Amino acid sequence: MGPLLTAFAARRAWKRVPWAVVLQAAIWLVKQGRDRLNKLTPAQRRELYDLVRKSHGRPSNLTPRQRERVRALVRKALLD
């Protein structure tokens, strides 16, 4: 696969990320997932809360780096 095709495939895959599900999971964690949130450090919990508030439920309100950080924090809270 050439680099152009690889870059194209990566962009298409990124667009298929179910952002609504990721943000809903983050909102659930903030509201009801206290036991799961306790898996995060206080600084990580605060960061997640701030990012969810900043997004207002819309991933486009976050930078790509912030969206990746939300995904990483949610994944850590749910899976670790």
Phi and psi restraints in degrees (range 20) as a CNS / XPLOR table:
assign (resid 1 and name C) (resid 2 and name N)
       (resid 2 and name CA) (resid 2 and name C) 1.0 -76.0 20.0 2
assign (resid 2 and name N) (resid 2 and name CA)
       (resid 2 and name C) (resid 3 and name N) 1.0 162.5 20.0 2
assign (resid 2 and name C) (resid 3 and name N)
       (resid 3 and name CA) (resid 3 and name C) 1.0 -62.7 20.0 2
assign (resid 3 and name N) (resid 3 and name CA)
       (resid 3 and name C) (resid 4 and name N) 1.0 -33.6 20.0 2
assign (resid 3 and name C) (resid 4 and name N)
       (resid 4 and name CA) (resid 4 and name C) 1.0 -66.5 20.0 2
assign (resid 4 and name N) (resid 4 and name CA)
       (resid 4 and name C) (resid 5 and name N) 1.0 -43.4 20.0 2
assign (resid 4 and name C) (resid 5 and name N)
       (resid 5 and name CA) (resid 5 and name C) 1.0 -66.3 20.0 2
assign (resid 5 and name N) (resid 5 and name CA)
       (resid 5 and name C) (resid 6 and name N) 1.0 -39.6 20.0 2
assign (resid 5 and name C) (resid 6 and name N)
       (resid 6 and name CA) (resid 6 and name C) 1.0 -63.1 20.0 2
assign (resid 6 and name N) (resid 6 and name CA)
       (resid 6 and name C) (resid 7 and name N) 1.0 -44.6 20.0 2
assign (resid 6 and name C) (resid 7 and name N)
       (resid 7 and name CA) (resid 7 and name C) 1.0 -63.0 20.0 2
assign (resid 7 and name N) (resid 7 and name CA)
       (resid 7 and name C) (resid 8 and name N) 1.0 -40.8 20.0 2
assign (resid 7 and name C) (resid 8 and name N)
       (resid 8 and name CA) (resid 8 and name C) 1.0 -62.8 20.0 2
assign (resid 8 and name N) (resid 8 and name CA)
       (resid 8 and name C) (resid 9 and name N) 1.0 -45.3 20.0 2
assign (resid 8 and name C) (resid 9 and name N)
       (resid 9 and name CA) (resid 9 and name C) 1.0 -63.6 20.0 2
assign (resid 9 and name N) (resid 9 and name CA)
       (resid 9 and name C) (resid 10 and name N) 1.0 -39.4 20.0 2
assign (resid 9 and name C) (resid 10 and name N)
       (resid 10 and name CA) (resid 10 and name C) 1.0 -64.7 20.0 2
assign (resid 10 and name N) (resid 10 and name CA)
       (resid 10 and name C) (resid 11 and name N) 1.0 -41.7 20.0 2
assign (resid 10 and name C) (resid 11 and name N)
       (resid 11 and name CA) (resid 11 and name C) 1.0 -64.3 20.0 2
assign (resid 11 and name N) (resid 11 and name CA)
       (resid 11 and name C) (resid 12 and name N) 1.0 -41.2 20.0 2
assign (resid 11 and name C) (resid 12 and name N)
       (resid 12 and name CA) (resid 12 and name C) 1.0 -65.2 20.0 2
assign (resid 12 and name N) (resid 12 and name CA)
       (resid 12 and name C) (resid 13 and name N) 1.0 -41.5 20.0 2
assign (resid 12 and name C) (resid 13 and name N)
       (resid 13 and name CA) (resid 13 and name C) 1.0 -63.9 20.0 2
assign (resid 13 and name N) (resid 13 and name CA)
       (resid 13 and name C) (resid 14 and name N) 1.0 -40.6 20.0 2
assign (resid 13 and name C) (resid 14 and name N)
       (resid 14 and name CA) (resid 14 and name C) 1.0 -61.7 20.0 2
assign (resid 14 and name N) (resid 14 and name CA)
       (resid 14 and name C) (resid 15 and name N) 1.0 -37.8 20.0 2
assign (resid 14 and name C) (resid 15 and name N)
       (resid 15 and name CA) (resid 15 and name C) 1.0 -69.7 20.0 2
assign (resid 15 and name N) (resid 15 and name CA)
       (resid 15 and name C) (resid 16 and name N) 1.0 -21.8 20.0 2
assign (resid 15 and name C) (resid 16 and name N)
       (resid 16 and name CA) (resid 16 and name C) 1.0 -87.1 20.0 2
assign (resid 16 and name N) (resid 16 and name CA)
       (resid 16 and name C) (resid 17 and name N) 1.0 0.3 20.0 2
assign (resid 16 and name C) (resid 17 and name N)
       (resid 17 and name CA) (resid 17 and name C) 1.0 -62.5 20.0 2
assign (resid 17 and name N) (resid 17 and name CA)
       (resid 17 and name C) (resid 18 and name N) 1.0 128.7 20.0 2
assign (resid 17 and name C) (resid 18 and name N)
       (resid 18 and name CA) (resid 18 and name C) 1.0 -76.1 20.0 2
assign (resid 18 and name N) (resid 18 and name CA)
       (resid 18 and name C) (resid 19 and name N) 1.0 79.1 20.0 2
assign (resid 18 and name C) (resid 19 and name N)
       (resid 19 and name CA) (resid 19 and name C) 1.0 -60.3 20.0 2
assign (resid 19 and name N) (resid 19 and name CA)
       (resid 19 and name C) (resid 20 and name N) 1.0 -34.7 20.0 2
assign (resid 19 and name C) (resid 20 and name N)
       (resid 20 and name CA) (resid 20 and name C) 1.0 -60.7 20.0 2
assign (resid 20 and name N) (resid 20 and name CA)
       (resid 20 and name C) (resid 21 and name N) 1.0 -40.4 20.0 2
assign (resid 20 and name C) (resid 21 and name N)
       (resid 21 and name CA) (resid 21 and name C) 1.0 -68.7 20.0 2
assign (resid 21 and name N) (resid 21 and name CA)
       (resid 21 and name C) (resid 22 and name N) 1.0 -43.0 20.0 2
assign (resid 21 and name C) (resid 22 and name N)
       (resid 22 and name CA) (resid 22 and name C) 1.0 -61.9 20.0 2
assign (resid 22 and name N) (resid 22 and name CA)
       (resid 22 and name C) (resid 23 and name N) 1.0 -46.5 20.0 2
assign (resid 22 and name C) (resid 23 and name N)
       (resid 23 and name CA) (resid 23 and name C) 1.0 -68.7 20.0 2
assign (resid 23 and name N) (resid 23 and name CA)
       (resid 23 and name C) (resid 24 and name N) 1.0 -36.8 20.0 2
assign (resid 23 and name C) (resid 24 and name N)
       (resid 24 and name CA) (resid 24 and name C) 1.0 -63.6 20.0 2
assign (resid 24 and name N) (resid 24 and name CA)
       (resid 24 and name C) (resid 25 and name N) 1.0 -41.3 20.0 2
assign (resid 24 and name C) (resid 25 and name N)
       (resid 25 and name CA) (resid 25 and name C) 1.0 -62.8 20.0 2
assign (resid 25 and name N) (resid 25 and name CA)
       (resid 25 and name C) (resid 26 and name N) 1.0 -40.6 20.0 2
assign (resid 25 and name C) (resid 26 and name N)
       (resid 26 and name CA) (resid 26 and name C) 1.0 -64.4 20.0 2
assign (resid 26 and name N) (resid 26 and name CA)
       (resid 26 and name C) (resid 27 and name N) 1.0 -42.3 20.0 2
assign (resid 26 and name C) (resid 27 and name N)
       (resid 27 and name CA) (resid 27 and name C) 1.0 -64.4 20.0 2
assign (resid 27 and name N) (resid 27 and name CA)
       (resid 27 and name C) (resid 28 and name N) 1.0 -42.1 20.0 2
assign (resid 27 and name C) (resid 28 and name N)
       (resid 28 and name CA) (resid 28 and name C) 1.0 -61.2 20.0 2
assign (resid 28 and name N) (resid 28 and name CA)
       (resid 28 and name C) (resid 29 and name N) 1.0 -42.6 20.0 2
assign (resid 28 and name C) (resid 29 and name N)
       (resid 29 and name CA) (resid 29 and name C) 1.0 -61.3 20.0 2
assign (resid 29 and name N) (resid 29 and name CA)
       (resid 29 and name C) (resid 30 and name N) 1.0 -42.7 20.0 2
assign (resid 29 and name C) (resid 30 and name N)
       (resid 30 and name CA) (resid 30 and name C) 1.0 -66.4 20.0 2
assign (resid 30 and name N) (resid 30 and name CA)
       (resid 30 and name C) (resid 31 and name N) 1.0 -40.5 20.0 2
assign (resid 30 and name C) (resid 31 and name N)
       (resid 31 and name CA) (resid 31 and name C) 1.0 -83.8 20.0 2
assign (resid 31 and name N) (resid 31 and name CA)
       (resid 31 and name C) (resid 32 and name N) 1.0 -45.5 20.0 2
assign (resid 31 and name C) (resid 32 and name N)
       (resid 32 and name CA) (resid 32 and name C) 1.0 -125.2 20.0 2
assign (resid 32 and name N) (resid 32 and name CA)
       (resid 32 and name C) (resid 33 and name N) 1.0 -12.6 20.0 2
assign (resid 32 and name C) (resid 33 and name N)
       (resid 33 and name CA) (resid 33 and name C) 1.0 -92.9 20.0 2
assign (resid 33 and name N) (resid 33 and name CA)
       (resid 33 and name C) (resid 34 and name N) 1.0 45.9 20.0 2
assign (resid 33 and name C) (resid 34 and name N)
       (resid 34 and name CA) (resid 34 and name C) 1.0 -54.5 20.0 2
assign (resid 34 and name N) (resid 34 and name CA)
       (resid 34 and name C) (resid 35 and name N) 1.0 -43.1 20.0 2
assign (resid 34 and name C) (resid 35 and name N)
       (resid 35 and name CA) (resid 35 and name C) 1.0 -64.6 20.0 2
assign (resid 35 and name N) (resid 35 and name CA)
       (resid 35 and name C) (resid 36 and name N) 1.0 -37.8 20.0 2
assign (resid 35 and name C) (resid 36 and name N)
       (resid 36 and name CA) (resid 36 and name C) 1.0 -72.2 20.0 2
assign (resid 36 and name N) (resid 36 and name CA)
       (resid 36 and name C) (resid 37 and name N) 1.0 -39.2 20.0 2
assign (resid 36 and name C) (resid 37 and name N)
       (resid 37 and name CA) (resid 37 and name C) 1.0 -64.9 20.0 2
assign (resid 37 and name N) (resid 37 and name CA)
       (resid 37 and name C) (resid 38 and name N) 1.0 -27.8 20.0 2
assign (resid 37 and name C) (resid 38 and name N)
       (resid 38 and name CA) (resid 38 and name C) 1.0 -66.5 20.0 2
assign (resid 38 and name N) (resid 38 and name CA)
       (resid 38 and name C) (resid 39 and name N) 1.0 -12.2 20.0 2
assign (resid 38 and name C) (resid 39 and name N)
       (resid 39 and name CA) (resid 39 and name C) 1.0 -74.2 20.0 2
assign (resid 39 and name N) (resid 39 and name CA)
       (resid 39 and name C) (resid 40 and name N) 1.0 -17.4 20.0 2
assign (resid 39 and name C) (resid 40 and name N)
       (resid 40 and name CA) (resid 40 and name C) 1.0 -93.6 20.0 2
assign (resid 40 and name N) (resid 40 and name CA)
       (resid 40 and name C) (resid 41 and name N) 1.0 153.2 20.0 2
assign (resid 40 and name C) (resid 41 and name N)
       (resid 41 and name CA) (resid 41 and name C) 1.0 -71.6 20.0 2
assign (resid 41 and name N) (resid 41 and name CA)
       (resid 41 and name C) (resid 42 and name N) 1.0 161.3 20.0 2
assign (resid 41 and name C) (resid 42 and name N)
       (resid 42 and name CA) (resid 42 and name C) 1.0 -55.6 20.0 2
assign (resid 42 and name N) (resid 42 and name CA)
       (resid 42 and name C) (resid 43 and name N) 1.0 -38.7 20.0 2
assign (resid 42 and name C) (resid 43 and name N)
       (resid 43 and name CA) (resid 43 and name C) 1.0 -65.7 20.0 2
assign (resid 43 and name N) (resid 43 and name CA)
       (resid 43 and name C) (resid 44 and name N) 1.0 -39.4 20.0 2
assign (resid 43 and name C) (resid 44 and name N)
       (resid 44 and name CA) (resid 44 and name C) 1.0 -67.8 20.0 2
assign (resid 44 and name N) (resid 44 and name CA)
       (resid 44 and name C) (resid 45 and name N) 1.0 -39.9 20.0 2
assign (resid 44 and name C) (resid 45 and name N)
       (resid 45 and name CA) (resid 45 and name C) 1.0 -62.0 20.0 2
assign (resid 45 and name N) (resid 45 and name CA)
       (resid 45 and name C) (resid 46 and name N) 1.0 -43.7 20.0 2
assign (resid 45 and name C) (resid 46 and name N)
       (resid 46 and name CA) (resid 46 and name C) 1.0 -64.2 20.0 2
assign (resid 46 and name N) (resid 46 and name CA)
       (resid 46 and name C) (resid 47 and name N) 1.0 -41.6 20.0 2
assign (resid 46 and name C) (resid 47 and name N)
       (resid 47 and name CA) (resid 47 and name C) 1.0 -62.1 20.0 2
assign (resid 47 and name N) (resid 47 and name CA)
       (resid 47 and name C) (resid 48 and name N) 1.0 -44.2 20.0 2
assign (resid 47 and name C) (resid 48 and name N)
       (resid 48 and name CA) (resid 48 and name C) 1.0 -62.5 20.0 2
assign (resid 48 and name N) (resid 48 and name CA)
       (resid 48 and name C) (resid 49 and name N) 1.0 -45.8 20.0 2
assign (resid 48 and name C) (resid 49 and name N)
       (resid 49 and name CA) (resid 49 and name C) 1.0 -59.1 20.0 2
assign (resid 49 and name N) (resid 49 and name CA)
       (resid 49 and name C) (resid 50 and name N) 1.0 -46.5 20.0 2
assign (resid 49 and name C) (resid 50 and name N)
       (resid 50 and name CA) (resid 50 and name C) 1.0 -62.7 20.0 2
assign (resid 50 and name N) (resid 50 and name CA)
       (resid 50 and name C) (resid 51 and name N) 1.0 -40.9 20.0 2
assign (resid 50 and name C) (resid 51 and name N)
       (resid 51 and name CA) (resid 51 and name C) 1.0 -68.1 20.0 2
assign (resid 51 and name N) (resid 51 and name CA)
       (resid 51 and name C) (resid 52 and name N) 1.0 -40.3 20.0 2
assign (resid 51 and name C) (resid 52 and name N)
       (resid 52 and name CA) (resid 52 and name C) 1.0 -64.6 20.0 2
assign (resid 52 and name N) (resid 52 and name CA)
       (resid 52 and name C) (resid 53 and name N) 1.0 -42.4 20.0 2
assign (resid 52 and name C) (resid 53 and name N)
       (resid 53 and name CA) (resid 53 and name C) 1.0 -63.3 20.0 2
assign (resid 53 and name N) (resid 53 and name CA)
       (resid 53 and name C) (resid 54 and name N) 1.0 -42.5 20.0 2
assign (resid 53 and name C) (resid 54 and name N)
       (resid 54 and name CA) (resid 54 and name C) 1.0 -63.9 20.0 2
assign (resid 54 and name N) (resid 54 and name CA)
       (resid 54 and name C) (resid 55 and name N) 1.0 -34.9 20.0 2
assign (resid 54 and name C) (resid 55 and name N)
       (resid 55 and name CA) (resid 55 and name C) 1.0 -70.9 20.0 2
assign (resid 55 and name N) (resid 55 and name CA)
       (resid 55 and name C) (resid 56 and name N) 1.0 -27.0 20.0 2
assign (resid 55 and name C) (resid 56 and name N)
       (resid 56 and name CA) (resid 56 and name C) 1.0 52.3 20.0 2
assign (resid 56 and name N) (resid 56 and name CA)
       (resid 56 and name C) (resid 57 and name N) 1.0 32.3 20.0 2
assign (resid 56 and name C) (resid 57 and name N)
       (resid 57 and name CA) (resid 57 and name C) 1.0 80.7 20.0 2
assign (resid 57 and name N) (resid 57 and name CA)
       (resid 57 and name C) (resid 58 and name N) 1.0 5.8 20.0 2
assign (resid 57 and name C) (resid 58 and name N)
       (resid 58 and name CA) (resid 58 and name C) 1.0 -122.4 20.0 2
assign (resid 58 and name N) (resid 58 and name CA)
       (resid 58 and name C) (resid 59 and name N) 1.0 115.1 20.0 2
assign (resid 58 and name C) (resid 59 and name N)
       (resid 59 and name CA) (resid 59 and name C) 1.0 -60.9 20.0 2
assign (resid 59 and name N) (resid 59 and name CA)
       (resid 59 and name C) (resid 60 and name N) 1.0 -24.9 20.0 2
assign (resid 59 and name C) (resid 60 and name N)
       (resid 60 and name CA) (resid 60 and name C) 1.0 -67.3 20.0 2
assign (resid 60 and name N) (resid 60 and name CA)
       (resid 60 and name C) (resid 61 and name N) 1.0 -15.2 20.0 2
assign (resid 60 and name C) (resid 61 and name N)
       (resid 61 and name CA) (resid 61 and name C) 1.0 -80.0 20.0 2
assign (resid 61 and name N) (resid 61 and name CA)
       (resid 61 and name C) (resid 62 and name N) 1.0 -6.3 20.0 2
assign (resid 61 and name C) (resid 62 and name N)
       (resid 62 and name CA) (resid 62 and name C) 1.0 -111.3 20.0 2
assign (resid 62 and name N) (resid 62 and name CA)
       (resid 62 and name C) (resid 63 and name N) 1.0 153.4 20.0 2
assign (resid 62 and name C) (resid 63 and name N)
       (resid 63 and name CA) (resid 63 and name C) 1.0 -74.0 20.0 2
assign (resid 63 and name N) (resid 63 and name CA)
       (resid 63 and name C) (resid 64 and name N) 1.0 161.4 20.0 2
assign (resid 63 and name C) (resid 64 and name N)
       (resid 64 and name CA) (resid 64 and name C) 1.0 -55.3 20.0 2
assign (resid 64 and name N) (resid 64 and name CA)
       (resid 64 and name C) (resid 65 and name N) 1.0 -38.1 20.0 2
assign (resid 64 and name C) (resid 65 and name N)
       (resid 65 and name CA) (resid 65 and name C) 1.0 -65.3 20.0 2
assign (resid 65 and name N) (resid 65 and name CA)
       (resid 65 and name C) (resid 66 and name N) 1.0 -40.2 20.0 2
assign (resid 65 and name C) (resid 66 and name N)
       (resid 66 and name CA) (resid 66 and name C) 1.0 -67.0 20.0 2
assign (resid 66 and name N) (resid 66 and name CA)
       (resid 66 and name C) (resid 67 and name N) 1.0 -39.9 20.0 2
assign (resid 66 and name C) (resid 67 and name N)
       (resid 67 and name CA) (resid 67 and name C) 1.0 -61.5 20.0 2
assign (resid 67 and name N) (resid 67 and name CA)
       (resid 67 and name C) (resid 68 and name N) 1.0 -42.1 20.0 2
assign (resid 67 and name C) (resid 68 and name N)
       (resid 68 and name CA) (resid 68 and name C) 1.0 -64.1 20.0 2
assign (resid 68 and name N) (resid 68 and name CA)
       (resid 68 and name C) (resid 69 and name N) 1.0 -37.4 20.0 2
assign (resid 68 and name C) (resid 69 and name N)
       (resid 69 and name CA) (resid 69 and name C) 1.0 -66.4 20.0 2
assign (resid 69 and name N) (resid 69 and name CA)
       (resid 69 and name C) (resid 70 and name N) 1.0 -41.1 20.0 2
assign (resid 69 and name C) (resid 70 and name N)
       (resid 70 and name CA) (resid 70 and name C) 1.0 -59.7 20.0 2
assign (resid 70 and name N) (resid 70 and name CA)
       (resid 70 and name C) (resid 71 and name N) 1.0 -46.9 20.0 2
assign (resid 70 and name C) (resid 71 and name N)
       (resid 71 and name CA) (resid 71 and name C) 1.0 -58.0 20.0 2
assign (resid 71 and name N) (resid 71 and name CA)
       (resid 71 and name C) (resid 72 and name N) 1.0 -44.5 20.0 2
assign (resid 71 and name C) (resid 72 and name N)
       (resid 72 and name CA) (resid 72 and name C) 1.0 -64.6 20.0 2
assign (resid 72 and name N) (resid 72 and name CA)
       (resid 72 and name C) (resid 73 and name N) 1.0 -42.5 20.0 2
assign (resid 72 and name C) (resid 73 and name N)
       (resid 73 and name CA) (resid 73 and name C) 1.0 -67.4 20.0 2
assign (resid 73 and name N) (resid 73 and name CA)
       (resid 73 and name C) (resid 74 and name N) 1.0 -42.2 20.0 2
assign (resid 73 and name C) (resid 74 and name N)
       (resid 74 and name CA) (resid 74 and name C) 1.0 -63.9 20.0 2
assign (resid 74 and name N) (resid 74 and name CA)
       (resid 74 and name C) (resid 75 and name N) 1.0 -44.5 20.0 2
assign (resid 74 and name C) (resid 75 and name N)
       (resid 75 and name CA) (resid 75 and name C) 1.0 -60.2 20.0 2
assign (resid 75 and name N) (resid 75 and name CA)
       (resid 75 and name C) (resid 76 and name N) 1.0 -44.0 20.0 2
assign (resid 75 and name C) (resid 76 and name N)
       (resid 76 and name CA) (resid 76 and name C) 1.0 -63.0 20.0 2
assign (resid 76 and name N) (resid 76 and name CA)
       (resid 76 and name C) (resid 77 and name N) 1.0 -43.0 20.0 2
assign (resid 76 and name C) (resid 77 and name N)
       (resid 77 and name CA) (resid 77 and name C) 1.0 -66.1 20.0 2
assign (resid 77 and name N) (resid 77 and name CA)
       (resid 77 and name C) (resid 78 and name N) 1.0 -37.4 20.0 2
assign (resid 77 and name C) (resid 78 and name N)
       (resid 78 and name CA) (resid 78 and name C) 1.0 -83.1 20.0 2
assign (resid 78 and name N) (resid 78 and name CA)
       (resid 78 and name C) (resid 79 and name N) 1.0 -34.7 20.0 2
assign (resid 78 and name C) (resid 79 and name N)
       (resid 79 and name CA) (resid 79 and name C) 1.0 -104.8 20.0 2
assign (resid 79 and name N) (resid 79 and name CA)
       (resid 79 and name C) (resid 80 and name N) 1.0 -27.2 20.0 2
